Amino acid sequence: MSRRKLNQCVLCIAVAMIAGLTMVQSADAQQRPRSIVERKQHPGKGFWENQRASRSIQHARDYSRDLYRYSRDAQVVSPEVAKAESVELGRNIEMAQKELAAVGKQHEGDKQVLASLDSINQHIAKAAAVHKTLHEECCKDSPDGGITMHCCSEITKELEKAAAEHAALLRTLDQRSKAAPAENK
């Protein structure tokens, strides 16, 4: 056999082996759970909306806690500071509502997810209702620290409930995404 024919034969065998290994790896990859890298590069349905909703809830809680502490510790509550904090608190509550609505659109037809979102939205709505009272107080020439503290306390309670339920929803969605590849076996 000539050297050229031998090289062609070796090349054909190498290509066949590579093709065979590729098919074995792709079949194996369908049975394995998604790697951390894969999940980060291609997250599941509603991932980014849930991240933004979680961040908005967290930021709203932070503003509520900070305004509570300011109202508690300041000798005189400055209307400029109180109003600015109240505006940011309201903006974050609104953003959380918008992002949760987007999550709901991503999971239309999924009764379990929609029930969880409904409960979360109820807590956010209660926080938004109390925020209206808070903002009215903060817009006064001399806001009452006791009223602002009470409102912030109520808002923080509702936002903490919403955050806890949202975290539970995220765990449920994560478990589903991990279980989906296992079911395809």
C-alpha positions as CSV (number, residue, x, y, z in Angstrom):
1,M,0.0,0.0,0.0
2,S,1.3,3.4,-0.9
3,R,2.0,6.0,1.7
4,R,-0.7,8.3,0.3
5,K,-3.4,5.6,0.5
6,L,-2.3,4.8,4.1
7,N,-2.6,8.5,5.1
8,Q,-6.1,8.6,3.5
9,C,-7.1,5.5,5.4
10,V,-5.8,6.9,8.7
11,L,-7.6,10.2,8.1
12,C,-10.9,8.5,7.4
13,I,-10.6,6.4,10.5
14,A,-9.8,9.5,12.6
15,V,-12.8,11.4,11.1
16,A,-15.1,8.4,11.8
17,M,-13.8,8.2,15.4
18,I,-14.4,12.0,16.0
19,A,-17.9,11.7,14.5
20,G,-18.7,8.7,16.7
21,L,-17.5,10.4,19.9
22,T,-19.5,13.5,19.0
23,M,-22.7,11.5,18.7
24,V,-22.0,9.7,22.0
25,Q,-21.3,13.0,23.8
26,S,-24.5,14.6,22.4
27,A,-26.6,11.6,23.5
28,D,-24.9,11.7,26.9
29,A,-25.4,15.5,27.2
30,Q,-29.2,15.1,26.8
31,Q,-29.3,12.8,29.8
32,R,-27.2,14.9,32.2
33,P,-28.6,17.8,34.2
34,R,-27.6,21.2,32.9
35,S,-24.2,22.4,34.1
36,I,-23.8,25.6,36.1
37,V,-22.2,27.2,33.1
38,E,-25.1,26.2,30.9
39,R,-27.6,27.5,33.3
40,K,-25.8,30.8,33.6
41,Q,-25.4,31.2,29.8
42,H,-28.9,30.1,29.0
43,P,-31.2,30.6,32.1
44,G,-34.7,29.3,32.1
45,K,-37.9,31.0,31.3
46,G,-38.6,34.2,33.2
47,F,-35.1,34.2,34.8
48,W,-34.2,37.9,34.1
49,E,-37.7,39.2,35.0
50,N,-37.4,37.3,38.3
51,Q,-34.0,38.7,38.9
52,R,-35.2,42.3,38.3
53,A,-38.3,41.7,40.5
54,S,-36.2,40.4,43.3
55,R,-33.8,43.3,43.1
56,S,-36.7,45.8,43.1
57,I,-38.3,44.2,46.1
58,Q,-34.9,44.3,47.9
59,H,-34.3,47.9,47.0
60,A,-37.8,48.9,48.2
61,R,-37.1,47.1,51.5
62,D,-33.8,49.0,51.9
63,Y,-35.5,52.4,51.3
64,S,-38.3,51.5,53.7
65,R,-35.9,50.5,56.4
66,D,-33.6,53.5,55.8
67,L,-36.6,55.9,56.0
68,Y,-37.8,54.2,59.1
69,R,-34.4,54.6,60.8
70,Y,-34.1,58.2,59.6
71,S,-37.6,59.0,61.0
72,R,-36.7,57.3,64.3
73,D,-33.3,58.8,64.8
74,A,-33.6,62.3,63.4
75,Q,-34.6,65.0,65.8
76,V,-36.5,66.8,63.0
77,V,-37.6,64.9,59.9
78,S,-36.5,67.0,56.9
79,P,-39.3,67.1,54.2
80,E,-36.7,67.1,51.4
81,V,-35.0,63.9,52.7
82,A,-38.3,62.1,53.5
83,K,-39.8,63.0,50.2
84,A,-36.8,61.9,48.2
85,E,-36.6,58.6,50.0
86,S,-40.4,58.1,49.6
87,V,-40.2,58.7,45.9
88,E,-37.4,56.1,45.4
89,L,-39.4,53.6,47.6
90,G,-42.4,54.1,45.4
91,R,-40.4,53.7,42.2
92,N,-39.0,50.4,43.4
93,I,-42.4,49.1,44.4
94,E,-43.7,50.0,40.9
95,M,-40.8,48.3,39.3
96,A,-41.4,45.2,41.3
97,Q,-45.1,45.2,40.2
98,K,-44.0,45.6,36.5
99,E,-41.5,42.8,36.7
100,L,-43.8,40.4,38.5
101,A,-46.4,41.1,35.7
102,A,-43.7,40.2,33.1
103,V,-43.0,36.9,35.0
104,G,-46.7,36.2,34.9
105,K,-46.7,36.6,31.2
106,Q,-43.8,34.2,30.9
107,H,-45.7,31.5,32.9
108,E,-49.2,31.9,31.5
109,G,-51.2,28.7,32.1
110,D,-49.0,27.5,35.0
111,K,-51.5,27.6,37.9
112,Q,-48.9,27.0,40.6
113,V,-46.7,29.8,39.5
114,L,-49.6,32.2,38.9
115,A,-51.0,31.4,42.4
116,S,-47.6,32.2,43.9
117,L,-47.4,35.4,41.9
118,D,-50.9,36.4,43.0
119,S,-49.9,36.1,46.6
120,I,-46.7,38.1,46.1
121,N,-48.6,40.8,44.2
122,Q,-51.1,41.1,47.1
123,H,-48.2,41.9,49.4
124,I,-46.8,44.3,47.0
125,A,-50.2,46.0,46.5
126,K,-50.6,46.4,50.3
127,A,-47.1,47.9,50.4
128,A,-48.1,50.3,47.6
129,A,-51.3,51.3,49.4
130,V,-49.4,52.1,52.6
131,H,-46.8,53.9,50.5
132,K,-49.5,56.4,49.3
133,T,-50.1,57.4,52.9
134,L,-46.4,57.6,53.6
135,H,-45.8,59.8,50.6
136,E,-48.6,62.1,51.6
137,E,-47.0,62.5,55.0
138,C,-43.5,63.0,53.5
139,C,-44.8,65.8,51.2
140,K,-46.0,67.9,54.2
141,D,-43.9,70.9,55.4
142,S,-43.1,69.1,58.6
143,P,-43.6,65.3,58.4
144,D,-44.5,63.4,61.6
145,G,-41.8,60.9,62.4
146,G,-44.2,58.6,64.2
147,I,-46.5,58.3,61.1
148,T,-43.6,57.8,58.8
149,M,-42.1,55.1,61.1
150,H,-45.4,53.3,61.3
151,C,-45.9,53.4,57.5
152,C,-42.4,52.2,56.8
153,S,-42.8,49.4,59.3
154,E,-46.0,48.2,57.6
155,I,-44.3,48.5,54.1
156,T,-41.3,46.6,55.3
157,K,-43.4,43.8,56.7
158,E,-45.3,43.3,53.4
159,L,-42.1,43.5,51.3
160,E,-40.5,40.9,53.5
161,K,-43.5,38.6,53.0
162,A,-43.3,39.2,49.3
163,A,-39.6,38.6,49.2
164,A,-39.9,35.3,51.1
165,E,-42.7,34.1,48.8
166,H,-40.7,35.1,45.8
167,A,-37.6,33.3,47.0
168,A,-39.8,30.2,47.4
169,L,-41.1,30.6,43.9
170,L,-37.5,30.8,42.6
171,R,-36.6,27.6,44.4
172,T,-39.6,25.9,42.9
173,L,-38.7,27.1,39.4
174,D,-35.1,26.0,39.9
175,Q,-36.2,22.5,41.0
176,R,-38.3,22.3,37.9
177,S,-35.4,23.2,35.7
178,K,-33.2,20.6,37.3
179,A,-35.9,17.9,37.1
180,A,-36.7,18.6,33.4
181,P,-33.5,17.0,32.1
182,A,-33.9,14.0,34.4
183,E,-37.4,13.3,33.0
184,N,-36.0,13.2,29.4
185,K,-34.0,10.1,30.2
